Amino acid sequence: MNKKLLALYGLKWNPFSPELPTEALHVTPKAEHFCWRIEQSLIREGGFAMISGDPGSGKSVVLRLLFERLNQLREITVGAIVHPSSNLADFYREMGDLFGVELRPHNRWGGFKALRERWQAHLEC
C-alpha cells in the first residue's frame, strides 16, 4: 500500500501487512482472555493449548499477541514451530533448531538422545 493511500485514510501502517506491529492490532476481549489463560495457567502448570478456527478468523494474530506477551516474561523461553503440518522428521529438525541441537540423518538415535537431554535440562532450569 503506497504512502499516499495510507495518508488519505489516516493510517500509520498497512492494515493488511503481516509485519503490522502488535501495538497496532485491535485486541478483542476473547483474545485477551485467551492470552491471560495461557499466561496464568499453562505456563505455571504446564500443558498445551490449541487455536483453531476458520481461515481469516485471527488465529495467527492471536499467536503473535501471545508470543509478544510471553516474550516479555524473563523466566519463559518462547519458540515457534513454523511448519506444523510437516512430517515427523521435519518436526524433530525444527525442535533441534529451536534448542540448538544439530540433528544428522545418519545418526537419528544420537540426535534424538541429544535433543531429549537438552529438553530435560531446559525443564529443570
N, C-alpha and C positions, 0 to 999 in steps of 0.2 A: 504494500500500500504506500503510495507516494506521500510526501510531506504536505503537499497542498490539500490532498483529500483528508488527511488527519487533522490539519488545521481547520478545514471547513466544518468539521463536526466537533471540534474542540477536544480531540483525542491526543493523548500523550504517546500512546503505543498502539500498534496494530492489534486490535482485539482478537484477530484470528491467527496470530503468530504463536507457534509452540514455545517461543522464547519469551513470551509475555511474563514479566516479573510477578512473583506471587503476591506482592503487595497491591498489584492492580486487579487481582481476582476478587470477585464477589464470593464471600464465604457464607453459604446458607446455614441455617441452624442445624440441619441434618448433617452437613459436612463437619461443622464444628463439634457436634456431639460425637460423631464417629471418631474424629481425631482425639477428642478428650478420652473416650473409652479405651482407645488403643494406648494412649499415654498413661492412663491411670491403672488399667487392669492388666493388659497383656505384657507390658514392659515389666511390671513388678511380679507377676505370677507366671509369666511365660505363656506360650501358646501361639496360635495362628489366627489370622483374620483373612477374610476373602472379600473382595469388592467385585460385584457382578452387576450387570445391567445392560440395557440396550446400547448399541453404538451411539455415541454422541451424548450420553447421559451424564458425563462428567467424571468417569472413573479415573482417568489419567490426571485430571485436575486435582481431585481429592488426594491422590497419591503424591502429587507434587507438594500440596499443602502439608500433608503428613510428614513427608521427607524433610521439609523445611523446619517443622516444629521439632521433630526428633533430632535433627542435626544440631539444634541449639542446646541439647542436653549433654553435659560433659561425659557422663558415665555410659553413654549409648554410642555404639558404632552402627552406622546405617550403611547398608549395601543394597544394591539393586540388581535383580536378575532381569536382563533386558530381552531375553528370548525365552519366555516361559513355555512356549509350545514346541521347543526343540526336543531332541531325543535325550535319553539318559546320559550318554557320553558328553553331549554338549552341556547339560546341566552340571555335571561334575567339573568340566573345564571352566565354566563360569564361577562355580564355587571356589575352585583353585585360584582363579584370578582374583576374586574378592579377598581371599585370605592369604594371598602371596605365596601359594604353593604351586610349583611347576609340576604339571602332570604330563607324563610321557606315555604315548600309546603302547610302547613296547614293555612298559612296567606298570600295568594298571594296579596291581596289588600294592606296590610301593607308593604310588601316588595316592591311592585311597587311604592307606595307613597314615601317610604324612598329613593328608587333609583331615582325617579323623583326629589325630593328635593335636593339630592346630586348633580345631574346633573345640576340643575338650579343654585345651589351655585357655581359649577365649572365654569359655563358660566359667572357668574357675576364677578369672580376674574379678 
